[in-house]
Amino acid sequence: MTNGRRTFLVGAGCTQFIKPRGKRTTEDMGLEAATKALLDAGITYDSIETAFVGYCYGDSTAGQRSLYNLGLTHIPIVNVNNNCSTGSAALYQANSAVKHGQVECALALGFERMKPGSLGTNFPDRPSPTVLIGARSFELEEEFGQNHGPGAPRMFDNGAKEYFAKYGGGVDHLAMIASKNHKHSVNNPYSQFRDGWSVEQVKAAPKITAQLTKFMCSPTSDGAAACVVASEEFVHKHGLENQAIEVVATHLSTDGPSTFEGRSPMDVVGYQMTKNCADKVFKDAGFAPGEGRDQVGVVELHDCFAANELITYPALGLCKENEACKLVERGDNTVRPPSSQTSQHPPHFISSHPTQYGGKYVVNPSGGLEAKGHPLGATGLGMHFYIMMQLRNWAGPMQAPGLFEGSDPRGKYGLVHNVGLGGAVVCSLLRRPEFYKPGGPDGRTR
């Protein structure tokens, strides 16, 4: 178990994630998300003692520029840039400040205003920090097959190619994952895309790499999200018991030697980094090695590409290393058709029929990055926002069933996974606290 006191997410806010067309400024989006988080928590900005603001495409002190709209209170504001895991990295810092007694209440905010098209650098006069990772992945194509396309999807596709070479499976499994996420997004009013593409439509979309089509890839997006972290004393002082969600454990991991010295395209895109982070989080939550995953009910994980969702299942311990494709085929990541249809159709037609939740886990009920969108600085905080709503039972049509069944009133855990190449992974294990009282007052009455 980690040292320090208990911490709780007491407020959260999110904008709609939209196509990057320059229609909104970062300070405007940041103001919206932070205001929503404060309103959700029922507090004013004066209660925030420190803030961490994440973004990748913006000038220095953009965090201050955004938060100064809420007030000029002299608090420490630290700007964070950790590639696609930026939002969760900001939250990791805010949680640490509360956990270790620096403050009673902290804010994590993330936003992004992106350019259309594939990701690129803002500094073309110098090598990218990820150049060694890209070079390593492309070198390994001699062993796992040549590929093509923009750097990021090509690297993650190489990871899937290694997985299929070792354990079987293929493009159909990637299409099933992507279709699942697109169908989930239909229930999310904040999602960038709400088309609900079928498996067949996903496979027929334009090819981006050897295996990935356009609908298997997350889009660039504009958007913002924010979370308020508080101590247990703060929760009770402000009467937030019925909306506080405990951060049972959270951890940030970076690359190990296998990323650069091994012969695994999966490790190049963060497989071992994710496994290390997830194992640490479950250990910090009090579980023995390999245990605790059966107590997770809902997951928001980093499906920047369908290939990464596939290899992340075993990295998080949601299945054995060789059983990710079986998890997909069983529908243990998603909705399932009514039982009367299950035996009539092969697994890859699951998404073509009326569905209901019923898998072992509900993964990315928000629609995931592939459909909901991927504004880099906001993504991880958005994941925590959506899991908070699930564990409050406030997720509306996105709500995963069965989270509060059983003898433990705290219900099941929610798991967040956010990865950035270069690299950093943040995993968080969240749960409703024991002092929650059914029917008691909460933020919905404000």
N, C-alpha and C positions, 0 to 999 in steps of 0.2 A: 504494500500500500504506500502511496506517496504521502509525504508529510504535508502539513498545511490544513486549513479548515475547509469546510464544505462550501461549495459555490453553486449558484443557481442562475439560470437565464430567466429574467423576470419580464422582459419586454423584447419585442422583435418587430421589425417592419421591413417591407420589401416593395420595390416598384415593379411594374410590369417590365419584363425583359423584351426589348424591341430591336428591330433591325437597325444597324448602325448607319443612320442617315443624317447625323448632325442636328437632329431636331431638339435635343435636350442637352444642357450643359451638365458637367459633373457636379457643380455646386447646387444646381437645381435638383438633380436626382438624389444627391447626398442629403439635402435638406428634407426631401420627402421621406426617405427611408428612416433617417434619424428621428424626425418628428413622429412618424408612425410608431417607432420603437418606444419613445418617451410616452406617447399617449397610451400605448398598450400597457406600459408599466405604471401609469398613473402618477408619473413624477415629472418635474421640470428639469431643464438642463442644469440648473443650479445644484442638483443632486449628483451630477457626474463629476468625479474627482480626477479622472484621467481618461484619455481617449487614444485609440490606435486606429489609424485610417489606412486602408489598403487600396492600392491601385498600381497598375503596371504602365499605362500609357498616360503620363501626366507629368507636369513639372513639379519640382520640389515645393513643399508646403501647400500642395493642393488640398490636403486634409484640413489645414487651418482655414483656408479660403472657404471650404464648405461649412465647417462647424461654426465659423464666426457669424454665420447667419442666425445661429441659435443663441449666441451670447458671447461676450468678451469677459471671460471669468478667470483668466490667468492659469488655467489648468495645463498640465503637461499634455501635449499632443504629439504623438510619434507617428511618422509615416512609414508604411511597410510595403515592400515589394518582394514577393517570393513566387513569381511566375503564376501559374494557374491556382496555386494553393494560397495566394495572397490573403484572401478574405478570412480563411480559417487560421492563418498565421497571425493575423491581427487579433482574432478572437482568443487564440492561445495566449497572446501577451496580456490581453485584458483580463482573462481568467486567472493568469498567474499573479497579476497585481492584487486581485481580490483574495486569492487563495493564500497568499503569503503575507497578508496583512498590511500591504501598502495603502490600500484604500478599501472603502466599504462598497463602492459602486463605480463601475467603469463602463465605457462605451466602446464597442468595436463597430466601425463603419467601413464599408467597401463599395467602390463604384468603378465604373469603366465607361469611357467613350471610345469606341473602337473604329477602325477603318473596315470597309467591306473587304471580303476576300480572305485568303490564308494569312496566318500570323506572320509578322515580319519584325525586324528590329527598327528602332528609332535612331540607331547609331551606326549607319553603314560605313563609317570611317574606321571601325575597329571590329575584331572578331567577336562573334556572339559567345556568351558564356556557355552555351549549349553545343558549341561546335564539336567538342570532343565526343559528346554523347551521340550526335548525329553521325560522325565519322565511324564510331564503333558499330552502330547499327548497320550502316551501309556495308562495312567490311564483312559482317556476318551474313550478308546476303549470298556470299559465295557458298555458304553451307546450307542455307534455308531457301534459296531461290531469289532471283533478281526481282526488284520491285521498281516502282516509279511513283511520281507524284510529289506534292509538297512535302517538306521535311517531317512535320508532326504526324500527319496521317500515315505516312510511309513507315515511320519508326514504330508506331503502335500496330500497324498491320504486320510488320515483321514479328512483333511479339505474338500475334495470333498465329502466324505461320509456324512458329516454333511449337506453340501449344498443339496445333493440329498434327504436326509431324510426330510429336511424342505420344499423344493420347487419342488421336482421331478427331473427327468433326470437320466442319467446313463452313462455307459461306452461308448455308442455310441457317446455321446457328447464329451467325452474326445478324442475319436478316430477322430472325425471330426476336432477338434482343432489341433491335432497333424498332421493329414494329410494336413490340410491347411498350416501349417508352413513348412512341408517338400516340398510341392509343390511350395511355395514361394521361397524356397532356390535354386531351379533349376536356377533361374535368378541371383544368387549371386555368382560370381567367387571366393569370399573369404570364402564361406561357407565350413565347414568341411564335410558335407554330402549334396549331390545334387541328391538324389535318387527319390524324388517325390512320396513317398509311398502313396498308396490309403488308404481309410478308412479300407477296408478289410485287407490289408497287415499290417496296424498298429495293428488291433485287433488280428491278427494271430501271431504277434511277441511274443517272450518268455515273460512270466509273471515275473514282478519284485516285485509287491505287489498284494494285493487282486484285484485291479482294473487297475493298471498301467502296460502297457507292455513296452518293451525296447524302442520302437519308440515313446513312450509318455514321455521319459526322456531325459534330456540334457546329452550329453557326457562330460567327462573330456577332456580338450583341452590345447594346447599351443598356445599363441598368445599375441599380444600387440596392443594398440590403444592410441592415444594422441589427445588432443585439446588445442588450443591456445585461451586464453580469453583476450580481450582488451577493453579499454575504448572507448567512442565515439570519443574523441579527437584523440586517436591513429588511429581509423578507418579512419577518414578524413585526417589525416596527411599522411597516407600511401596509400591513394586511394583505400581502401578496401570496398567501399560502395556497390558494386555489388556482393559481396560474403559474407559479414558479416551477420550473423543470430543472432537476438537479444535473449538474455536470459531474457525473459519477467519476469519470476519468477522461482525460484528453492528453494527447502526446503529439509531439512533432519529431519526425525522424528525417535524416538526410541519407545520402548515398553511402554505400559501403564499397569495398574493393571489387565486388563482382560486377558492378556497373561498368567498370573500365577494364578489368583484367579477366573477367569470365568470358564464356562463349555462349551467352544467353541473351537474345534480343528481348526476352521478357524482363530480365533484370535491368537492361538498359532503360526501359520505360517504367521502372519502379516496382517490379514484382517483389524483390527482396526487401526493398525499402518499405513497401506497404505491409508486408508480412511482419517485419520487425516492429513497426508502429502498432499494428493491430494486436500483436502478442503482448506488447507492453501495456496497452490500454486495458485489455482483459485481465492481465496480472494486477494492475493497479486497482481494478474493480474488485479484486479478491478471489478471482477464479484461478484454479490450477491450470497448468499448461494444456492448451487444446480445449478447455471447457468454456462454457458460458454462451456459446453461439446459439444453443437451443433456446436460450431465454431472450433472444432478439426477435422482434416481430416486424420491424419496419426499418428500411435502410435507404439512405440517400448516398449513392456512391458516384465516383467520378467517371461517368461514361462520355468523356470527350469524344471517344469513338467506340462503336459497339465492340471492337476488339479489346479495348481496355476493360469494359464491363465483364467480358468473358473471363479474362485472366485474373480479375480482381476477386471473383467469387472464392477461388481457393486461397488467394493471398490473404484474404480476411478470415479464412477458416470457415466460410459458410458451407463448404463441401470439401471432400478430399481433393488432392491436387489433380487427380485424373478424372474427376467427375463433374467438371463444369458443364460440359455439353449435356450430360444426363440431367443436371439440375434444370437446364433450359428446357429440355424435352418434357420433363415432368410438370413444367409450369410452376416450379417451386420458387420462382422469382417474380411472380406476377399474378394476373387473374387467371381463372380457369373457367372453361365452359361448364354449363350445367352437366351434372353427372350423366344424364340421358344421352349427351352427345359425345362424352369423352371417348367411349369405345368405338365410335363410328368414324373417327377421323384421325389421321396421323398427327403427331405433335406439331408439325409446322403449319397446320391449319387452325391452331388454337385461336389465333387472333382474328379469324374470319367469321366468328360466330358470336352471338350475344354472350357476354361474359359476366362473371362475378368473382370477387376476390376469394382466394382459397388456397394459394400456394403456401409453402412453408414460411417464406418471407414475402413481403411486398417490397420490391426494390424499385426505387425511383417513382413513387406514386405521383410526384410533381410533373413527370414527363422527362426528368433527367436533362442533362446538358444537350442531348441530341435534339430535343424538341422544345424544352423550356428556354434554352439559350445559354450562352456562356460568356457573360461580361466578366473578365478574369478577376478583377478585384472584388466583385460582388458574389461570385459563385459560391464560395465556401460558406459565407454568412447566409446566403439564401438557403443552402442545404440545412443549416441549423434552424433557420426560420421554419422551414417546412416540417422538420422533425418535431420542433416544439408544438406546432399546431396539431400534429398527429397525437402526441403524448398528452395534450390537453383535451383531446377529442373534439377539436374545433375545425377539423380539416374539411368539413362539408362533403362534397361528392368525391374528394380524394381520400377520405378516411379509410384506413385499413381496419378491417374487423378483427375482433378477437384479441386486441391488445390488452384488455383489462379483464379477461376471463381467468379463472383460477382462484386459488385461495389467497394469493398475495395482492393486497389492494394497490400496491405500486404498479402492478401490471408488468408488461414486457419492456425491454429496453429498445431504444432507438439508436441506430448506429449511423455515424457520418464518416465519410471517407473523401478526402480532397487531396489531389496530387498535382504537383508542378514539376516539370522536368528541369533539371539543373543542379540539385533537385531538393524537393521537400514534400513530405506527406504529413497531413494532420488527420488523425482519427479521434472521434469523440464518442463516448458512450453516455447516453442521456436516459433519464428515467423520472417518472412522476414521484414526488417525495411521499414519505409515510404520513406527513401531516395534512395531506390533501383531504378535504371533507366533501363528499358528494353533495351537491345541491347548495354548497356554500357560495358566498359572494365572490365574483371574479371580475375581470376587466370588461366583460361584455355588457355590464350594466352601466358603464361610464358613457 
